[in-house]
Amino acid sequence: MSTNESPDISAAAMIALRAQPDALKAITARLRVKEMGPADHIRTKHEVKAWIESQGDVGEAEAILTRARARHELQRTQNITQKMTERQQRGQRMGD
């Protein structure tokens, strides 16, 4: 799986990981939160922690996965936009 694709975890896998002693770390690693923007990283981590503590169900896990995928896509889009802007600025400087 490439780094630009969605997290490689399912709601069922999240429920299975929840029983582990270091569940928060295991789940957030599989969600690849460190590849998100800083605010999204923290937001997702808090969502997972609350879900673990509340013994959330599969529906809530799916919602977390959906939001994590959206945050990854947002980060990817922002990275592409930034690269395009930098290229355009370099081109303008060369033309001056």
GISULWO-V444640 format. One record per pair of residues at least 12 apart in sequence whose ideal C-beta (glycine too) atoms are under 10 Angstrom apart, sorted by sequence separation. I is the first residue (numbers start at 1). J is the second residue. If there is no record, write none. Layout:
[[I J] [I J]]
//
This chain:
[[14 26] [15 27] [17 29] [32 44] [33 45] [51 63] [13 26] [14 27] [17 30] [28 41] [31 44] [47 60] [48 61] [51 64] [13 27] [31 45] [33 47] [50 64] [33 48] [14 30] [28 44] [31 47] [47 63] [48 64] [9 26] [13 30] [14 31] [27 44] [28 45] [31 48] [47 64] [9 27] [27 45] [30 48] [9 28] [28 47] [7 27] [9 29] [10 30] [25 45] [28 48] [44 64] [47 67] [48 68] [7 28] [9 30] [24 45] [27 48] [28 49] [47 68] [7 29] [8 30] [9 31] [24 46] [26 48] [27 49] [7 30] [8 31] [9 32] [25 48] [44 67] [7 31] [8 32] [24 48] [27 51] [43 67] [44 68] [6 31] [7 32] [23 48] [24 49] [27 52] [43 68] [6 32] [7 33] [23 49] [5 32] [24 51] [40 67] [44 71] [7 35] [23 51] [24 52] [40 68] [43 71] [44 72] [3 32] [23 52] [24 53] [18 48] [40 70] [41 71] [1 32] [4 35] [17 48] [40 71] [3 35] [20 52] [36 68] [39 71] [40 72] [18 51] [19 52] [31 64] [14 48] [18 52] [27 61] [31 65] [37 71] [40 74] [41 75] [17 52] [18 53] [33 68] [36 71] [37 72] [40 75] [15 51] [31 67] [32 68] [35 71] [36 72] [7 44] [14 51] [18 55] [27 64] [31 68] [35 72] [37 74] [14 52] [18 56] [30 68] [31 69] [33 71] [36 74] [37 75] [32 71] [33 72] [36 75] [15 55] [28 68] [31 71] [32 72] [35 75] [36 76] [15 56] [27 68] [31 72] [35 76] [37 78] [14 56] [15 57] [37 79] [15 58] [18 61] [32 75] [14 58] [11 56] [11 57] [12 58] [14 60] [15 61] [11 58] [14 61] [10 58] [11 59] [13 61] [14 62] [11 60] [12 61] [11 61] [12 62] [14 64] [10 61] [11 62] [14 65] [9 61] [10 62] [11 63] [13 65] [11 64] [11 65] [9 64] [10 65] [11 66] [9 65] [7 64] [7 65] [6 65] [9 68] [6 66] [7 68] [6 68] [7 69] [6 69] [5 69] [6 70] [7 71] [7 72] [6 72] [5 72] [6 73] [4 72] [5 73] [3 72] [4 73] [4 75] [5 76] [4 76] [3 76] [4 79] [4 80]]
//
